[in-house]
Amino acid sequence: MNKKTPVPSYEVLYGHRAVWVNNASGCLGRFGVFGIDVHRTIEEQSLGHAPCLYCTHATVTLDDWRRFKAAMLEFHHIDLSDQPAPVWLG
């Protein structure tokens, strides 16, 4: 897996069925009931790169939450270690 340039600022938003990680230009990651999406930045996508860096399409578990946080750290240098698992994960 390739290392990416750190994202200077981002926000983490918890919703009823998903957790979103966004930067100023858009969504970098989504952890949802039915899968994980960790994407390249909009700028990278505009250069012709495929959006997905790490994506799944299955019902998620607590282990998947850990994988999502690891992927966000690996690809975007975003440390989500202090972020709790979403309450809907059970």
HELIX and SHEET records of a PDB file:
HELIX    1   1 ILE A   42  SER A   46  1                                   5    
HELIX    2   2 LEU A   62  HIS A   76  1                                  15    
HELIX    3   3 VAL A   87  LEU A   89  5                                   3    
SHEET    1   A 5 GLU A  11  TYR A  14  0                                        
SHEET    2   A 5 ALA A  18  ASN A  23 -1                                        
SHEET    3   A 5 GLY A  26  GLY A  32 -1                                        
SHEET    4   A 5 GLY A  35  HIS A  39 -1                                        
SHEET    5   A 5 CYS A  52  CYS A  55 -1                                        
END                                                                             
